[in-house]
Amino acid sequence: MKKSFKLHGGKYEFDFFPLNQRLKDSPPPIPAALGNPKEAWQMYESEIREFGSAVGPEYVPVPFIFPKIGNRWYGDFTGNGGQREFRHTRVKLTEEPLRLVRPMQEIRRFADLAQVLRFPKSEECACVRDLQLVDSVPSFVIGPGPYEEVFATMNSQGLKFDLTSEQLSAVEIFWGNKGRVELARLVKKLKKRYGQVTIRRAVHQYCKGLPKLGDAVASYVFGMAAVIVTSDGYAVFGHRAKHRVSVNTGINLATSGGFRFDREKLRGLGLSRFVETEILREAFEEVAISGSDCAVTVLAMVRELSRAGSPEILALIEFYGTLRDLVRRMESNHHPEQDIDAVFALPLSSARALVLEPDAGKVLQPKALVNLIMLDRHLKNGIV
């Protein structure tokens, strides 16, 4: 099947493959009060413009920036120097739990109650606590963080200090009258302190801008997203099902997710090899690609402005098989972590042209676009 999208510069025709399988249902979304979905674009207009100038003003704008160490950018690995810097980046582990600053503790509790957040307590994510220079070498501090805390402080940024009647009813069902009363009290207090704004705006007020990765205002899970390129020259994307995910829905990358806090791997492999193994784990879970089926190249590290500036590793996965081979694997993949219900594929040359379209966001999610931008830079640099 084919699906076409007409943009300013012409028509883009995707090969389209519905996977026709029932995905595991997620809990129904709580009807919470949300802010303007374009808020991050407005708040960080100057940062987005600066990032666009750094990667190339010809590309479509995306709500991402490179992280900073001191006063310099870190995270562009698309050239030889960047590849070398990534491979030499160090990691330091800490077992200390994140201690949110006091104002954020109340916001975290508000997000827990307002969205009825309940996640497995045993799941530990690899969370970035700081990024600094040690003897002139970039070094990450990484510690464990429960997914519930990550979701409340990082993914809930669009949540507004307000309540809907439907939300209050849902909260009372899960938390009882005591939880409903506590939530109403918190909303009143947070409104008085910050105004009727989103969590994103409140954190921005508190930090006087985008928080640094070392600021104790959010639990920053180390994430990844990868564009898959097949041996017959297709860039592969997936449609993320709305009932399975709450962020980055629509036509996006076929594999993305957060890193697990694996002490032995982090100690034994170091940061760069640990990142590659986590990318491969996600690829196996979501698209049934194993390490012997592909080559992985890390392209960049960026911060996603719509999600508190969360750190995101962008990568290229070169699949040794054809597009049809990959679709067959995805059709037979029943891993519980899978959230893709359809495959979209575009010839790589067309995918590279797409990121030059100012209205490309009408087709692909920003995360897919930023990954394609960095892939295009990597290919232009001729890095093998």
N, C-alpha and C positions, 0 to 999 in steps of 0.2 A: 504494500500500500504506500501511497505518497501523501504527504501533507505539505502544502505550500503556504508561505508567508510573504506578503508583499511589503517591502520596506522602501525607504526613500531612494536607495540606490539600485533597487531591482527586486526580483523574486528569488526566494531561497526555498528549494524543494528538498524536504527531508524524506528519507526512507523511514517508514513507520511500521512498528511491529507490536501490536497489543499482546501482552503475555498471557492473557486469559487464564489467570490463576488467582485463587482467593488468597489475599494476604491476611496475615494475622491482624485482627482488629486491635486498635489502641483504645484506651478509655475515651469516652466522648468528651469533647472540649467543653470547658466550663465557660459560660457566656460572660466573661469578664469585660469590664470597661477598658477600651483601648484608645490610644491616641492616634494622631495622624500618621499613616504609614510612611509618609514622605519626610517625617520629622528629622531623621538622621541626615538626609540630603541637605536640609535647610540648616541644621545646627553645624554641620561640618563642611559647609560649602567651600571654605578656603582650603581646608585639608584635602578635600577631594580634588580641587583644582591643582594643588601642589603635587599630589600623586600623579595626576594626569600629565603634568609637565615633565615629571621625572621619568615616566615610562614612555612618553611620546604623546604629544597633543593630538595626533591623528586618530588615536583610539577613542572608543565610546567611553564617557565618564562612568565610573563605578564607585560605590561607597566603601572604598578600602584605602589604606595607607600602609607604607612600610613602617615597622617599629623603629624606634630610635634608641641608640646607646649613647647617652650623653647628648651631644649635639649632632651626631651623624646617623645617617640611615643605615639600617641593617636589613637584609632579606632579599636582595636581588641576586639570585644565583644563576642567571641566564648566560653569564659569560664565564670564561676560564677563572678569573679572579674570584667571582662569586661561588663557583663550584668548589674551589679550594678553601674559601672561607667557611662554607657550610661543613665540609668534611673535617675541618679542624676545630669547629665549635665544641666547647666543653660542656659538661653537665655536672651539677652538684645536687645530690639528693638531700631532702630533709623529711623527717617523719613528723615534724610539728604540724598540727592541724592549722588551717587558716583561721586567724582571729580577725573577724571583720571589725572595722572601727565602729564605735557605738551607734552613730546615726544609721549605718547600713544594717545593723542587726535588726532594727525595727522594720526597715524596708524588706529585708529578707523574710521576716516573719509575715509581713503583709502579703508578699508573693506566695509563700507557702499556703496561707489560708485562702487567699483570693482564687487560687487555681487548684486547690485541693491536691497539692503535690505529694505523691506517695510513690517512692521508688525503692528498689531493693537496697537495703542498708549495706550489703556486702560488696557492692560494686564500687571499685575505686578508680577514679579517672586520674590521668597524669596531668596535673595542673601547674601552670607556669606561675611561680611566685616572684621571679625577678629575672631581668636580663641586664647584664653588666659586663664591663671589660675587666678581665683579670690578666695582668701582664700583657696588655694590648690584644688579648684574644677574647672574642665573645664567649660568654659563659651563662648558661641558664641555671636557675635554681628551680627544681621541680619537686613537688610534693604530692601526696594523695589528697583527693577531694571527692566526697560522695556526689553522685550525679544529681541528687535532689538539690544540693547547695549550688551546683553549677547552673542548673536550670533556673533556680530562683534568682540568682544574682546576675547571670549573663544572658540567658535566653528570654527573660521576662522584661526586658528593657522598655517595651512598648506598652506595658501595663499602666493604667492611669489610676491616680488616687481618687477613685470614685466607685460607686456601686450600682449595679442594676438589680432590679427586682428578681430576675431569673437567676442571677448570680447568688443573691442572698438565699434563695430557696435551695439552690444546689449546695451551698456551703452548709446550710443547716442540716441537710440530709447526711452529709459526710462528717461534719464536726459537731453537730448538735447545737443547741441554743448557746452554750458557752462559747463555741467557736464563732458563731454569728455575732455575739456581743463583742468579743475581742476584736474581730475584724472591723466592726463599725467604729469602735473606739480608736483603733489604729488609723483608720482612714481620716477621721476627724483631726487627729493629732498631726498626721503627715500633711494634710491639706493646709493646716494652720502654719506649719513650718515652711513648706515649699510652694504652696498654691495647688490648684487643681491641675497638676501636671503629670507627666509620665515619670516612671523610674529613671529613664534615660536623662530627662531634663533635670531631675533632682540630683543625680550623681554628677552631672555636668556643673550644676551650681556649686555643689560641695567641693569638687576638685578644681573648679575654675577652668574647665576645659576637659579634654579627653584624659582619663586616668592613665597614669604610667602603669606598666605591667607589674611593678612592685607595690602599687597602692592597694591597701587591704579593703577594697570596696567591691570586689567581685572575685569569684572563683573561676579563673581562666583555664578551662580545659584546653589542652594542646590538641587542635583539630587538624584534619587533613581533607583534601579534596583533590581528585585526580581526573584528568581527561584521558579517555582511552582511545588510542589510535590502532586500527587493525592493519594487518599485513597488506590488505587490498586498498588501503588509503582512505579509510573513513574515520572521522571523529565521532565518537559514540556518546550519546546522552541518554538520560532516563527521565521519565515522568514520575515525580514523587507523589504518591497518593496522599490526598488530603486527610484521609482517616488514619494514616500511619504516622505523619509528621506534622509538626506545628510551625516549622520555620523552613524557609527555602523550598516552598512547594513549587509545582509546575515543572517545566522542562529545565532540567538542571543536570549536573554531573551524575553519572551512573554510580559512582562510589564516593562516599564522604562519611566522616564520622569523627568521633573523639578517640584519643589514645588511652589505653588502659595503663594504670600505674603498676608496671611490672619491675620490681626492684632488681631481680637477677639480670634481666635483659638490659636495664639501664646501666647497671654496674659493669656488666660483662661486655656489652657491645659498644657502649658510648652513644652519644646522641645521634650521629648521622645514621649509623646502622640500625639503631633502635627505631628511628623514624621510618626507615625503609621496611623493616619487619612489620610495623603497625599498618603501613599502607598496604602491604601484601595481605595482612589479616583481614582488613576491611574489604579488599578486593575479593578475597575468597568467600567471605560471608555474603556479600551483596551481588556479585556477578559471577561467582564460581570460577575465578581465575586463580591458579596457584603460582608459586614462585618460579616453577619450571616452565610456565607458559608465557612469561613476559619479561621485559626489562623495565626497571623503574628509574626515572630521573627526577630528582627534586629540583623544581624550577624557582621557587620563591617562598618567602614567608611574609604574610601580610596581616593586617589587623582589620577585622570586619566591623565597621563603624555602627551598623544597625544592631549589633550584638555586643555592646559594651567595649568594642575594640578587641574582641577575642582573637588570639593568635591562630593563624591558619597556615598550614603547610600546603603549598600547591605543587602538584606533580604531574608528570607524564607517565602513563603506563602504555608501553608498546606491546600489544598482544600479538603473539606469533601466528595466530589463526586469522581467518577471514571474518567479515561481519556476520555471515550466516553461521559460522562456527560459534561465535559469541552469543548470538540470539538463541541458538539451540541450548547452550549452557544455561542461559538465564531462564528459559522456559522450563527447564527441569530443576531449577534451584528452589528449594523449599526451606532454606535457612530462616529461622525466626527473625533475624535482623533485617531481612530484605524489605525494602519499602518502595520498590520500583514496580509500576504496573504496566509500563509500556516503554519501548525502546525507540529513540529517535536517532538517526544517523545522517551525517552530512559529509560529502567529500571534503577532505582536509583543506583543499584549496579554497572551497567555499566558506568553510568555518573560519579560516584566516581572514577572508574578506569581510565576513560578518562583523568582526570587531572594529571595523573602520566605519560602520554604519552608525550615525548618531542616534537612530531609533532602534538599535539592536535589542534594547531592553524589552521591546514588545514581543520578542521571541524567546530569548533565553534569560534565566535568572542571573543577577549580577555575579554570583559566585562562579557560574560557568563562563561568563564573559571575562572576568579577571584572569581565570585560568588560561583561557584562549589567548589573551593579551600576552601573558608571560610565555606561553608556548610559541607564539609568533616571534617574540624577541629572541627566544632560545634558538629557533630555526634560522633566523636572520644572522645570528652570531656564528652559526655553523659549528656549534659545539657537538662533539661526538661522544 
